Amino acid sequence: MPYLLNLQCTECNNTYSPEEVQTFCQACNAPLLARYDLNAARKQLDREEFSRRTRGMWRWHELLPVRQEQNRLDLGQGDTPFVALRNLGEDLGLQNLFVKDEGVNPTGSFKDRGLAAAVSKAKELGVKKLIIPTAGNAGGSLAAFAARGGLCAQVIMPEDSPRANVQECRAFGAQVALVPGLISDAGKLSREKSIQEGWFDVSTFKEPYRVEGKKIMGYELAESFNWTLPDVIVYPTGGGTGLIGMWKAFQELKSLGWLEKFEFPRMVSVQAAGCAPVVSAFNAGAESCNFWTDAQTIASGLRVPKSFADRLILRTLRESQGTAVAVSDAQIRDAQKKLGAREGIFAAPEGAATLAGLVELVAQGWIDPVDRVVLFNTGSGLKYL
């Protein structure tokens, strides 16, 4: 059985029952995070046992929120390749450069992790209709797992979303609505439909479980580094679920006593220069982000004018002694070509942005040549053709 205890508000610490459908804190409008009985888990679980299990996200099921095995929807998500980038490392003067390649997940992006957890928990709680506003990849992932679980899915997307994402959602049987504007405009329609038509909104951090699926990237990293952690993680940040999820995973790993060293990574948020609310707020020393007007970038997943979890993102960067960096679309295109030509990885623009950000940090002297650095390619470049 999972060790899930409750859901806790990230601002006021109010707790909520995980046995009922929850969204976000009703007292202060902040995200909820799942909390586990890690003291009991530490006594009863053996970290080495997880490595002997069938590969995939659900091998960590005791530390995930879905209680019953029959509700854990699986398309093979998780345990993505962890690859040494020796050629690019040599180019940049870095001795230990790696990429976690999320583009090989079932629908071609890291969104499969979060939506697998969210849809599975929704199914367990009896939810039948799920709706999501998305810049692209999250919609396809929701549609796929809803189909797998026999649930209805509706996807609201900006009308200029990549065609592959639109067709993918329809192929999985989801209803698709295209709207003018950005993901924030899609979010408005999603909220209206959830109220008027009874759909459950699985927007980023508007429900508590997508972050739980994403946190498993942190568990996998620790395992890949023999139960230590890298020095630097460079992550493309739109809604910020993966960044926050991994930071949560590292705290859990420490509490479980599974880490050989308690040295946490410096977390780096990379955004597009045409939509960089986190970078702007971080540099200004602010606790929250302002809404980014006229957001434009080729990296559709980074075109998020303001994350619902902006306070958590900024808190994570500062607690980890990390930083935030913005890169241009030209830099993203150049990095995408380099990843392909030098390492044989066709990265999504969002994933390529991490290499562009790394180049900036190396130039600034922020990264030491011996640092163990992990880039995240969050999706396959094939979905953007």
Secondary structure, DSSP 8 states (H G I E B T S, - for coil): ---EEEEEETTT--EE-TTS---S-TTT---EEEEE-HHHHHHH--HHHHHTS-SSGGGGGGGSS--SGGG---SS-S---EEE-HHHHHHHT-SEEEEEEGGGSTTSBTHHHHHHHHHHHHHHTT--EEEEE-SSHHHHHHHHHHHHHT-EEEEEEETTS-HHHHHHHHHTT-EEEEESS-HHHHHHHHHHHHHHH--EE--TTTSSSHHHHHHHHHHHHHHHTTS---SEEEEE-SS-HHHHHHHHHHHHHHHHT--SS----EEEEEEETTB-HHHHHHHHT-SS----TT---S-GGG--SS-TTHHHHHHHHHHTT-EEEEE-HHHHHHHHHHHHHHH---B-HHHHHHHHHHHHHHHHT-S-TT-EEEEEE-BBGGGG-
